[in-house]
Amino acid sequence: MNKAKTPSPAKPLKEAPEAMTEPVPATAGLHGTRNMPSVIIESYNLEVRDDEGFIGDRASQTAFRKLLDVWRKRKSRNGVDPMGNARSADLSKSEIDQMLQMKDATEATDAVEGAIEEFAGELAGVIKRYMRQKAWQGVERIVIGGGFPESDVGERAILQAAVMLDADNVQVGLARLRHEVDDGGLLGWVHLAPPRMVTDYDAILALDIGGTNVRCGIVEPRWKKASDLSKARVVKRQKWRHADDNPKQAELVDGLVAMLEEMIAYSHKKDIRLAPFVGIACPGIIRRDGSIARGAQNLPGNWERDDFHLPTALCEKIPLIGDEPTEALMHNDAVVQGLSELPFMQDVKRWAVLTIGTGLGNASYRNKRKNGRSPRHRAGS
């Protein structure tokens, strides 16, 4: 991947708006917004603890790999690991799926099935704990996203967790994303972008930054086909498994810039009128000024330091899209992925999302209207 020069990050503005002496971008107040025209984001990045730490850590893809290591040891015979010498953390999802799909039951199959069963119990337990939190009370449906559910192992674990919840009389439905999992953290931006970016152009740019992968895409709102933005689609997407390259923070930012520039060039070639906008989905608690309060520990470097401000860094490196100044907004990645399902959650009042990836992302929502179509798109406020 061609890397752009590293920008000099601007120090984020953390004072209250009335106390600021420096000019603030018009969209600065929309970073991390909670109150939108048709839905309220009740919570995200919940940090529920017990004596062993954050409970969400037990239901991540990382946690599943650790459980698989335990079950491999249990199923070993005479010191021989039934799944070979590779660490569970290094096995691909397809490799683990293959062991689950073997025609004849083997110790490897038993190890995977044991890990699935135990992980399903942990996931059900996390959901029950979240459901006791004020921001999750009354949640009727939970959408499961992230990279884990796209595997056979992940799908089976979610189905087993649903059975466990039903047996415990927990009244909540589990659902999968309606679209490709790689698109969720991109599509959600059509509901967060300023209105003119959606209505006056053909498409917007979006980034979804995770602890293992970065996704960059061109998103068409297609609001004329559906005013609730249910017809939005990703027309071009690029994925970078940055964890394999182990980049430093500056190198990761360079990679983001290079991906965006490639999408801009593609749009120009295909005569796609791009809005001068970049939506950034990122782990952690996002302040109104676009800085990160906490929760980005799975990303390289310190994303919470005062002199690092990703929206500003990207706009400095890509100052114009077309002939207009670039605007960038940032929100939590689970929030954005959940909002990709907003048009399809109008039959419930309270709903939530869990994203099972390197970590476990979470967000909960309350619709302002139920059993009706979403109001026409307007920017968050």
VEXZAVO-765865 format. One record per residue (C-alpha): residue in one letter; chain; x, z, y. Coordinates in Angstrom, 3 decimals. Last residue first. Example, Ala and Ser with C-alpha at 12.3 -4.5 7.8 and 13.67 -1.06 7.14 Angstrom:
REM residues 2
SITE vexvo sefi        X        Z        Y
SITE     S    A   13.670    7.140   -1.060
SITE     A    A   12.300    7.800   -4.500
This chain:
REM residues 381
SITE vexvo sefi        X        Z        Y
SITE     S    A  -27.912   16.441   17.093
SITE     G    A  -27.607   13.923   14.312
SITE     A    A  -28.183   10.307   15.269
SITE     R    A  -31.571    8.697   14.836
SITE     H    A  -32.919    6.756   11.894
SITE     R    A  -36.679    6.252   11.685
SITE     P    A  -38.434    9.322   10.354
SITE     S    A  -38.249    9.772    6.588
SITE     R    A  -41.300    8.704    4.683
SITE     G    A  -43.767   11.325    3.613
SITE     N    A  -44.261   13.873    0.890
SITE     K    A  -42.409   16.550    2.857
SITE     R    A  -41.211   16.624    6.454
SITE     K    A  -38.444   18.690    8.039
SITE     N    A  -36.455   18.474    4.843
SITE     R    A  -34.311   21.486    4.030
SITE     Y    A  -30.807   20.878    2.698
SITE     S    A  -28.130   22.547    0.572
SITE     A    A  -24.457   21.645    0.199
SITE     N    A  -21.818   22.130   -2.481
SITE     G    A  -18.391   20.872   -3.444
SITE     L    A  -16.711   21.986   -6.661
SITE     G    A  -12.981   21.258   -6.751
SITE     T    A  -10.977   18.356   -8.183
SITE     G    A  -14.386   16.752   -8.607
SITE     I    A  -17.851   18.060   -9.365
SITE     T    A  -19.996   17.453   -6.307
SITE     L    A  -23.032   19.736   -6.178
SITE     V    A  -25.974   18.713   -4.008
SITE     A    A  -29.037   20.541   -2.789
SITE     W    A  -32.785   20.324   -2.283
SITE     R    A  -35.565   22.064   -0.390
SITE     K    A  -38.866   20.462    0.656
SITE     V    A  -39.330   17.980   -2.155
SITE     D    A  -40.921   14.509   -2.360
SITE     Q    A  -38.698   13.155    0.431
SITE     M    A  -35.514   13.403   -1.648
SITE     F    A  -35.043    9.646   -2.198
SITE     P    A  -34.329    8.758    1.436
SITE     L    A  -31.794   11.634    1.633
SITE     E    A  -29.732   10.636   -1.419
SITE     S    A  -26.713    9.368    0.571
SITE     L    A  -27.081   12.638    2.476
SITE     G    A  -25.734   14.501   -0.546
SITE     Q    A  -22.480   12.557   -0.483
SITE     V    A  -22.075   13.294    3.221
SITE     V    A  -22.678   17.027    2.785
SITE     A    A  -20.324   17.167   -0.215
SITE     D    A  -17.582   15.480    1.827
SITE     N    A  -17.816   17.824    4.810
SITE     H    A  -18.137   16.041    8.125
SITE     M    A  -15.965   13.962   10.441
SITE     L    A  -16.771   11.558   13.259
SITE     A    A  -14.596    8.757   14.600
SITE     E    A  -15.176    6.493   17.599
SITE     T    A  -13.056    3.390   18.164
SITE     P    A  -12.938    1.836   21.599
SITE     E    A  -14.632   -1.593   21.779
SITE     D    A  -13.238   -5.134   21.666
SITE     G    A  -13.442   -5.579   17.909
SITE     I    A  -12.500   -2.212   16.522
SITE     L    A  -10.135   -0.665   19.042
SITE     P    A   -7.803    2.354   19.146
SITE     I    A   -6.790    2.119   15.474
SITE     K    A   -3.661    4.314   15.358
SITE     E    A   -4.861    6.661   18.095
SITE     C    A   -8.382    6.633   16.653
SITE     L    A   -7.043    7.719   13.258
SITE     A    A   -5.070   10.636   14.688
SITE     T    A   -7.987   11.737   16.868
SITE     P    A  -10.338   11.907   13.890
SITE     L    A   -7.647   13.694   11.815
SITE     H    A   -6.837   16.564   14.151
SITE     F    A   -3.617   18.399   13.270
SITE     D    A   -1.920   20.511   15.959
SITE     D    A   -3.971   23.647   15.329
SITE     R    A   -3.251   23.879   11.609
SITE     E    A   -6.151   23.557    9.175
SITE     W    A   -5.055   20.410    7.372
SITE     N    A   -1.876   22.086    6.120
SITE     G    A   -0.041   19.731    3.788
SITE     P    A   -1.417   17.724    0.895
SITE     L    A   -5.168   18.095    0.217
SITE     N    A   -6.562   20.558   -2.343
SITE     Q    A   -6.446   23.395    0.226
SITE     A    A   -8.999   21.745    2.506
SITE     G    A  -11.403   24.703    2.526
SITE     R    A  -10.816   26.201    5.957
SITE     A    A  -11.582   25.756    9.675
SITE     I    A  -11.007   22.003    9.830
SITE     S    A  -10.932   20.296   13.221
SITE     G    A  -13.616   17.857   14.321
SITE     D    A  -14.606   19.614   17.565
SITE     R    A  -17.836   20.912   16.032
SITE     R    A  -15.835   22.585   13.271
SITE     I    A  -15.693   21.160    9.743
SITE     I    A  -15.618   23.648    6.867
SITE     G    A  -13.736   22.045    4.001
SITE     P    A  -13.341   18.804    2.083
SITE     C    A  -13.420   15.508    3.996
SITE     A    A  -15.912   12.733    4.699
SITE     I    A  -14.736   10.610    7.650
SITE     G    A  -17.095    8.173    9.388
SITE     V    A  -15.287    5.466   11.363
SITE     F    A  -16.962    3.647   14.265
SITE     P    A  -16.471    0.615   16.482
SITE     A    A  -19.335   -1.102   14.619
SITE     L    A  -18.230   -4.017   12.464
SITE     R    A  -19.826   -7.437   12.857
SITE     I    A  -19.195   -9.009    9.445
SITE     D    A  -17.865  -12.539    9.907
SITE     K    A  -16.329  -12.584    6.393
SITE     K    A  -12.717  -12.918    7.624
SITE     H    A  -13.284  -10.373   10.395
SITE     S    A  -14.817   -7.941    7.926
SITE     Y    A  -11.853   -8.356    5.554
SITE     A    A   -9.392   -7.672    8.382
SITE     I    A  -11.285   -4.518    9.357
SITE     M    A  -11.319   -3.382    5.733
SITE     E    A   -7.549   -3.875    5.445
SITE     E    A   -7.044   -1.958    8.703
SITE     L    A   -9.114    0.911    7.323
SITE     M    A   -7.020    1.069    4.148
SITE     A    A   -3.750    1.005    6.125
SITE     V    A   -4.972    3.790    8.412
SITE     L    A   -5.927    5.960    5.452
SITE     G    A   -2.514    5.329    3.863
SITE     D    A   -0.717    6.398    7.032
SITE     V    A   -2.782    9.603    6.994
SITE     L    A   -1.675   10.220    3.415
SITE     E    A    1.937    9.611    4.386
SITE     A    A    1.657   12.130    7.228
SITE     Q    A    0.262   14.736    4.831
SITE     K    A    2.949   14.207    2.223
SITE     P    A    2.104   11.863   -0.608
SITE     N    A    1.992   12.816   -4.302
SITE     D    A    1.776    9.164   -5.392
SITE     D    A   -0.441    9.898   -8.414
SITE     A    A   -2.571   12.264   -6.304
SITE     H    A   -3.221    9.350   -3.934
SITE     R    A   -5.582    7.641   -6.312
SITE     W    A   -6.499    4.987   -3.750
SITE     K    A   -9.910    3.346   -3.916
SITE     Q    A  -11.077    0.331   -1.920
SITE     R    A  -14.669   -0.616   -1.251
SITE     K    A  -16.522   -3.659    0.051
SITE     V    A  -20.254   -4.263    0.437
SITE     V    A  -21.364   -0.639    0.232
SITE     R    A  -25.155   -0.581    0.521
SITE     A    A  -27.975    0.727    2.672
SITE     K    A  -31.423   -0.090    1.293
SITE     S    A  -32.750    3.485    1.573
SITE     L    A  -31.971    3.421    5.290
SITE     D    A  -35.334    5.054    6.165
SITE     S    A  -36.109    1.985    8.292
SITE     A    A  -35.797   -0.237    5.219
SITE     K    A  -34.967   -3.960    5.311
SITE     K    A  -34.290   -3.906    9.067
SITE     W    A  -32.112   -0.848    8.541
SITE     R    A  -29.634   -2.799    6.436
SITE     P    A  -27.143    0.085    6.838
SITE     E    A  -24.199   -2.056    5.623
SITE     V    A  -21.253    0.101    4.611
SITE     I    A  -17.661   -1.135    4.537
SITE     G    A  -15.545    1.157    2.422
SITE     C    A  -12.624    3.506    2.012
SITE     R    A  -12.257    5.835   -0.942
SITE     V    A   -9.481    8.406   -1.251
SITE     N    A   -8.745    9.994   -4.598
SITE     T    A   -7.341   13.224   -6.076
SITE     G    A   -8.148   16.031   -3.613
SITE     G    A  -10.849   13.967   -1.998
SITE     I    A  -11.161   11.909    1.183
SITE     D    A  -14.223    9.691    1.575
SITE     L    A  -13.717    7.200    4.409
SITE     A    A  -16.379    5.083    6.114
SITE     L    A  -16.488    1.922    8.196
SITE     I    A  -19.767    0.688    9.682
SITE     A    A  -21.779   -2.488    9.161
SITE     D    A  -23.821   -5.316   10.668
SITE     Y    A  -23.948   -4.002   14.224
SITE     D    A  -26.495   -2.906   16.839
SITE     T    A  -28.801   -0.754   14.675
SITE     V    A  -26.404    1.506   12.779
SITE     M    A  -23.666    2.001   15.357
SITE     R    A  -26.393    2.189   18.007
SITE     P    A  -27.911    5.202   16.294
SITE     P    A  -24.778    7.407   16.221
SITE     A    A  -23.544    7.767   12.614
SITE     L    A  -24.855   10.623   10.474
SITE     H    A  -27.556    8.959    8.366
SITE     V    A  -25.551    5.764    7.767
SITE     W    A  -22.649    8.058    6.905
SITE     G    A  -24.179    9.081    3.586
SITE     L    A  -23.263    5.710    2.124
SITE     L    A  -19.522    6.453    2.086
SITE     G    A  -19.388    9.750    0.193
SITE     G    A  -21.924    8.384   -2.273
SITE     D    A  -20.259    5.035   -2.967
SITE     D    A  -17.652    6.170   -5.508
SITE     V    A  -20.439    7.812   -7.546
SITE     E    A  -22.216    4.512   -7.976
SITE     H    A  -25.821    4.763   -6.846
SITE     R    A  -28.831    6.875   -7.799
SITE     L    A  -26.772   10.073   -7.923
SITE     R    A  -27.671   12.190  -10.923
SITE     A    A  -30.476   14.749  -11.064
SITE     L    A  -30.816   18.409  -12.048
SITE     G    A  -34.222   20.041  -11.641
SITE     V    A  -34.742   23.650  -10.611
SITE     Q    A  -37.026   26.380  -11.913
SITE     V    A  -34.595   28.748  -13.619
SITE     N    A  -36.533   29.957  -16.666
SITE     D    A  -33.365   31.012  -18.537
SITE     A    A  -34.090   28.387  -21.206
SITE     D    A  -34.575   25.827  -18.433
SITE     L    A  -31.203   26.698  -16.959
SITE     M    A  -29.547   26.345  -20.356
SITE     V    A  -31.164   22.944  -20.959
SITE     A    A  -29.994   21.743  -17.541
SITE     A    A  -26.453   22.955  -18.294
SITE     Q    A  -26.542   20.969  -21.541
SITE     L    A  -27.534   17.814  -19.663
SITE     I    A  -24.771   18.413  -17.117
SITE     A    A  -22.151   18.880  -19.846
SITE     R    A  -23.315   15.700  -21.605
SITE     E    A  -22.979   13.674  -18.408
SITE     G    A  -19.508   15.059  -17.747
SITE     V    A  -18.257   14.233  -21.231
SITE     D    A  -19.753   10.753  -21.047
SITE     S    A  -17.905   10.244  -17.756
SITE     E    A  -19.513    9.475  -14.388
SITE     P    A  -20.523   13.127  -14.042
SITE     F    A  -16.912   14.251  -13.361
SITE     G    A  -16.163   12.064  -10.327
SITE     G    A  -18.409   13.760   -7.805
SITE     G    A  -22.188   13.951   -7.762
SITE     I    A  -24.922   16.161   -9.160
SITE     V    A  -28.184   16.179   -7.198
SITE     I    A  -29.931   19.549   -7.306
SITE     R    A  -33.710   19.725   -7.086
SITE     E    A  -36.252   22.380   -6.133
SITE     V    A  -34.177   24.638   -3.877
SITE     G    A  -36.430   27.560   -2.920
SITE     Q    A  -33.572   29.930   -2.184
SITE     W    A  -30.365   28.004   -1.635
SITE     A    A  -29.486   29.148    1.908
SITE     K    A  -30.442   32.735    1.044
SITE     Q    A  -28.109   32.850   -1.950
SITE     R    A  -29.716   33.638   -5.311
SITE     M    A  -29.821   29.930   -6.220
SITE     Y    A  -26.058   29.806   -5.753
SITE     R    A  -25.576   32.423   -8.463
SITE     K    A  -27.885   30.573  -10.859
SITE     I    A  -26.068   27.301  -10.149
SITE     V    A  -22.700   28.917  -10.866
SITE     G    A  -23.994   30.279  -14.186
SITE     A    A  -25.371   26.898  -15.207
SITE     L    A  -22.002   25.329  -14.437
SITE     E    A  -20.157   28.027  -16.417
SITE     G    A  -22.453   27.560  -19.403
SITE     A    A  -22.005   23.799  -19.244
SITE     F    A  -18.238   24.352  -19.165
SITE     E    A  -18.405   26.380  -22.376
SITE     E    A  -20.450   23.735  -24.180
SITE     I    A  -18.283   20.880  -22.905
SITE     A    A  -15.063   22.681  -23.880
SITE     G    A  -16.382   23.228  -27.391
SITE     E    A  -17.409   19.589  -27.669
SITE     V    A  -13.953   18.448  -26.569
SITE     A    A  -12.219   20.762  -29.058
SITE     D    A  -14.551   19.756  -31.885
SITE     T    A  -13.833   16.081  -31.238
SITE     A    A  -10.084   16.769  -31.351
SITE     E    A  -10.514   18.820  -34.553
SITE     T    A  -12.172   15.781  -36.063
SITE     A    A  -15.743   14.635  -36.638
SITE     D    A  -15.835   11.071  -37.972
SITE     K    A  -17.343    8.378  -35.776
SITE     M    A  -15.147    9.270  -32.777
SITE     Q    A  -17.145    9.306  -29.538
SITE     L    A  -15.890   12.631  -28.168
SITE     M    A  -12.272   11.619  -28.603
SITE     Q    A  -13.003    8.371  -26.772
SITE     D    A  -14.588   10.296  -23.893
SITE     I    A  -11.370   12.269  -23.423
SITE     E    A   -9.389    9.039  -23.118
SITE     S    A  -12.004    7.582  -20.744
SITE     K    A  -11.810   10.616  -18.457
SITE     S    A   -8.046   10.166  -18.217
SITE     L    A   -5.697   12.700  -19.771
SITE     D    A   -3.046   14.216  -17.494
SITE     A    A   -4.813   17.531  -16.834
SITE     S    A   -5.392   17.908  -20.574
SITE     R    A   -1.635   17.873  -21.047
SITE     A    A   -0.302   15.097  -23.259
SITE     N    A    1.228   16.227  -26.572
SITE     G    A   -1.431   15.107  -29.007
SITE     M    A   -5.169   15.775  -29.089
SITE     P    A   -5.298   17.712  -32.369
SITE     D    A   -2.357   19.900  -31.236
SITE     V    A   -0.116   20.631  -34.222
SITE     G    A    1.067   24.268  -34.408
SITE     N    A    0.092   24.641  -38.056
SITE     R    A   -3.444   23.529  -37.190
SITE     S    A   -4.610   23.417  -33.586
SITE     K    A   -8.342   23.841  -32.971
SITE     R    A   -8.099   27.029  -30.927
SITE     K    A   -5.153   25.651  -28.966
SITE     R    A   -7.123   22.521  -28.100
SITE     W    A  -10.041   24.729  -27.066
SITE     V    A   -7.933   26.532  -24.473
SITE     D    A   -6.523   23.281  -23.075
SITE     L    A  -10.081   21.907  -22.825
SITE     L    A  -11.102   24.960  -20.811
SITE     K    A   -8.290   24.225  -18.364
SITE     R    A   -9.413   20.595  -18.095
SITE     F    A  -12.975   21.744  -17.397
SITE     A    A  -11.772   24.050  -14.625
SITE     T    A   -9.967   21.179  -12.886
SITE     Q    A  -13.164   19.121  -13.066
SITE     S    A  -14.823   21.948  -11.203
SITE     A    A  -17.295   24.508  -12.527
SITE     R    A  -15.261   27.706  -12.651
SITE     D    A  -13.761   27.262   -9.179
SITE     G    A  -17.279   27.502   -7.762
SITE     I    A  -17.321   31.215   -8.609
SITE     F    A  -14.654   31.976   -6.015
SITE     G    A  -12.495   34.854   -7.240
SITE     E    A  -12.417   36.875  -10.491
SITE     D    A  -14.137   40.001   -9.138
SITE     D    A  -16.950   37.895   -7.678
SITE     R    A  -17.040   35.407   -4.859
SITE     V    A  -19.472   32.975   -3.256
SITE     E    A  -17.766   30.644   -0.777
SITE     L    A  -20.513   28.181    0.103
SITE     N    A  -18.951   24.882    1.243
SITE     Y    A  -22.243   23.768    2.724
SITE     S    A  -25.338   25.394    4.101
SITE     E    A  -28.830   24.806    5.463
SITE     I    A  -28.255   21.183    6.447
SITE     I    A  -31.516   20.518    8.260
SITE     V    A  -33.334   17.257    7.604
SITE     S    A  -35.350   14.568    9.365
SITE     P    A  -33.840   14.385   12.841
SITE     M    A  -30.577   16.144   11.954
SITE     N    A  -29.485   19.733   12.537
SITE     R    A  -26.281   20.840   10.793
SITE     T    A  -23.635   18.734   12.559
SITE     G    A  -20.066   18.923   11.237
SITE     H    A  -18.704   16.677   13.967
SITE     L    A  -21.575   15.803   16.305
SITE     G    A  -20.319   17.655   19.369
SITE     A    A  -17.310   15.368   19.654
SITE     T    A  -19.456   12.225   19.895
SITE     A    A  -19.119   11.713   23.644
SITE     P    A  -15.383   12.235   23.443
SITE     V    A  -14.235   15.349   25.347
SITE     P    A  -12.370   15.225   28.643
SITE     E    A   -9.952   18.152   29.076
SITE     T    A  -10.940   21.297   30.981
SITE     M    A  -13.131   22.755   28.282
SITE     A    A  -14.886   26.020   29.114
SITE     E    A  -18.422   24.614   29.120
SITE     P    A  -17.842   22.971   25.749
SITE     A    A  -16.722   26.240   24.104
SITE     E    A  -13.006   26.203   23.379
SITE     K    A  -11.584   24.668   20.218
SITE     L    A  -10.226   21.336   21.434
SITE     P    A   -8.020   19.919   18.713
SITE     K    A   -4.305   19.390   19.370
SITE     A    A   -3.567   15.685   19.166
SITE     P    A   -1.756   14.387   16.136
SITE     S    A    1.329   12.242   16.783
SITE     P    A    0.494    9.173   14.752
SITE     T    A    2.382    8.226   11.578
SITE     K    A    3.365    4.585   11.502
SITE     A    A    1.179    2.416    9.296
SITE     K    A    1.692    2.240    5.543
SITE     N    A    1.352   -0.892    3.444
SITE     M    A    0.000    0.000    0.000
